[in-house]
C-alpha cells in the first residue's frame, strides 16, 4: 500500500529523476493529496524544499517562501529503487521564487495583512472579483495552496473582517 501511494498516487516520484511530488499525476480528490503527503512527511519518505516553480507549491512559509515536496532516499529504498539512492543530496535552490508584482492575489494578501484586515466588499472593490471568487481565493490559493492562516471576526460598523495571521 505504501509503495502504491508513494510511487503512483503522489506524483509518480519513482519515475521523476528529481523526486518531485508536485504536480500530482494521479486522480486523488479533495484533501486526499494533502492527507497522503502529511503522512509521508511524518514517515520521512518525502521532505520539504524551496520551490523553484510556482506550479509545484505545497505550502508557503513566511521565512523560506514557497515550499514543494520531494522524495527522500528512504522513499527510494522503501520502493526498492536502488539507482536513485545516491546519498548525495540534490541541490536545494537558495534564491526565493520571483513572484509577479501587481497581481490580484498580491493585492488580496496585502489587504489581509493590513492592520484592520479587509471585508469581502473591500476586496471585491480592489480586485474587481465577485464575492464568491474572493472567498474561493482565500480558501484555495491562500489557505490550502500557500498554507496561510486567515481569521475572521465581526466588527461593528464594518461587518465580517478577514485578516492574515502572521
PyMOL commands that set and color helices and strands:
alter all, ss='L'
color gray80, all
select helices_A, chain A and resi 2-9+13-15+32-42+54-56+73-79+104-113+120-127+131-145
alter helices_A, ss='H'
color red, helices_A
select strands_A, chain A and resi 46-50+59-61+65-71+118-119+149-155+159-165
alter strands_A, ss='S'
color yellow, strands_A
deselect
rebuild
show_as cartoon
